[in-house]
Amino acid sequence: MKRIVTIGLAGDAGCHVALVNLHKKFLKLLRSVKILHSYILVDEKEIPNEIDLALIEGAVRTSHNEAVVKEVREKSKCVIAFGSCACFGGIASLCNILDLNDLLDYVYQHTDSTVEGVIPFENLPKVQEKVRPISDIVKVDYMIPGCPPIPEEIATIVQAILLGLKPELPRKNVCDECKKKRLGITPKVIKRVTSKPDAKQCLLEQGYLCLGPATRAGCKAPCPNYNMPCEGCRGPLETVPDQGLAMLDALSALTEKFAHEYSPTVHLGTFHRYTFASSFLAKMLRSR
Amino acid sequence: MEYKEGKLENVQLNIIEPPRFFEKLLVDKPGEDAPRISERICGVCPVAHHLAAVKAIEDAWNVKPPEPAVLLRKLLYAGQFIQSHALHLSVFALPDYFLRLQEKNLIGLYKRDPKLVKVAIALQEYGANLKEAIGGRAIHPVAAIPGGMSKPLTVATKRRLLKNYEEIFKNTIKLADIYFEIFSKRETFVKGFPPTKTFYLAITRNGNFETYDGPVKVVNSNGEVEFEFQPEEYLSYIAEKTVKHSYVKYPFLKKFGYPNGLYRVGPLARFNVAETISTPKAREYWLKLQETFGKPIHHPLIYNLARVVELIHAVELSKELLLNDKITSGRIRREATPKEGSGVGIVEAPRGTLIHHYVTDKDGIITRANLIVATCQNVPTIEYGIRVMAEELKPAILRGKTKEAQWKFEVLVRAYDPCISCATHLVEIRVK
């Protein structure tokens, strides 16, 4: 029986809940593998040796996260970046644009309800300067992107790897799976989702900032289907090096006006919500 | 915890979960994005954040969702309670009560009683299906938007959701009976965990158990009402202290200071604060709980029984809402206008009272965010409980029985269902 571990770093356990959301198939999986150590399923404290497959959820934010990733890599034949935090840094990496001291200072000393105290330091792993995807620390064999990933996709990929196959992710974008009608028109104004869209027509053509064109398919476009723009949680296709910049580039070509409306602070979370840590933009800002 | 020369030297609950700084991360983001961003705080109960955030922004922008939208949100939330509670009661907590179980975890339980695990998984699937149907996604839904909901529920989907209801309900009662039976048989074990006397805080409406909306009530350890306040007044009643040894902040009641003002939230607190619960079967078990253990109840393990009562309520409520004619109404959205304002949204998350507070500028962009999440509010009391138990278990630990002690500490922590129950190296006992 294959030996599996699942790990949780800086994330929200949503990827693990997605695993449980395989429901009956999850129980089938439990029968066919040996889960030796797991973030929520097994209370075994130590990470065992000779792991066949490791699913790592979450990004690297602390010295403890980094040590765990290295230990798991050393002990595992195959490491999977499980979910968009592990793959690209995830939503918490939007903080990478700010200085760590400002973050600690605001959250632990200056929120409206914080009245006294210190920035935590004793018997705690150190918070590192930036949030990083696990591929910044170790070699990653496969990615299962998504915030969270699609349960069916997790099952297919894991089973394929266990059979010694080489699974591949979809090579289409979210628009290819979206049922909304495209008329080939160009958005005239950029709209915020506080206004109600036409439920039948493409959200982007109506002027809503939908990241479908720059985002990997496989989710069946549930967000546009619920009249909400795609926020790009599955990250870009391999052919697109920077999801947010690609989207921005396309938009600027469509509407000249938008280039003037773009605000780096307000729109960072729109175009790079899940991928900032691994984006070109972050690298550019770092080297400046 | 550290024992030195026969004495308990030090107890620290080190929450090492990496801080993700959501309060700062939300600043500069458009207010309407708060429901989708903030729900990434927790993958187990995203709907709680989704709804607290949307209510806070609606409060700031002065827009009220139409009634059918509120019904849809309550249904979405019932799905969240069902999924989260079923997951906790089966995967996390139940293995603790089968004391002869070799592997005290889901896999051990599954080997011993596969039927029971199947029942629990089916329940959590029903919860996930509700979330997906109303919110668009089973985890991190998208449908709640300032002013209402983004998509109506169709009659066909409603019928599909109701299809297996009778079996779901039967299974819920089965799980409930298993819990009530275990707890009646293991009274000594249950009461062996120190009953910590604290204040209890929860939202409630006219004495009724409530999760989506209402004023906040605080009762003392005798069950007497100390005060009641509206969401926007929370800063006058609750404050947070930061400590050197933990990444979570320690909330307390301002009036009593720290540590006298320690309070608890979550299922036990909601039971102690509310007088009754609205649905029939849940009320039956609510009274059963009250008859067996009295009221208020301070025993931490009873969190699980209160959770069972809430699970029954959420299942019954889901049917009640699905049968409401207005649930498939198309009138679910009012246009919201982003503007300057300050708004507070409070809900009862599965793990307890959750507070979101946003300030927005004239364009509706967030300039300040403050979040008091459910789990944090129980952490100071959990630490206190560990300290009391560390004294009680001292003779055993000094005789070298650390493994059993370690498990007992974990059972105590797990009763609260914190988002941290699964952290590795949860308990470290040092004897010098």
Interface residues (C-beta under 8 A of the other chain):
Chain A: G8 L9 A10 G11 D12 A13 G14 C15 H16 V17 A18 V20 N21 H23 K24 F26 L27 L30 I35 Y39 I40 L41 V42 D43 K45 G58 R61 T62 H64 N65 G90 I91 A92 L94 C95 L98 D102 L103 L104 Y106 V107 Y108 Q109 T111 D112 S113 T114 V115 E116 G117 V118 I119 P120 F121 E122 N123 L124 P125 V127 C147 P148 R192 V193 T194 S195 K196 A199 P222 C223 N225 Y226 N227 M228 E231 C233 T265 V266 L268 G269 T270 R273
Chain B: Q12 N14 I16 P18 P19 R20 F21 E23 K24 L25 D28 K29 P30 E32 D33 R36 I37 R40 I41 C42 G43 V44 P46 L87 V91 F92 E103 K104 N105 L106 I107 Y110 P114 V117 K118 I121 A122 Q124 E125 A128 G135 G136 R137 A138 I139 H140 V142 A143 I145 P146 G147 S150 K151 Y234 L235 I238 A239 E240 K241 T242 V243 K244 H245 S246 Y247 K249 P251 R333 E335 A336 T337 P338 H357 G364 I365 R368 A369 N370 I372 E410 C419 C422 T424 H425 L426
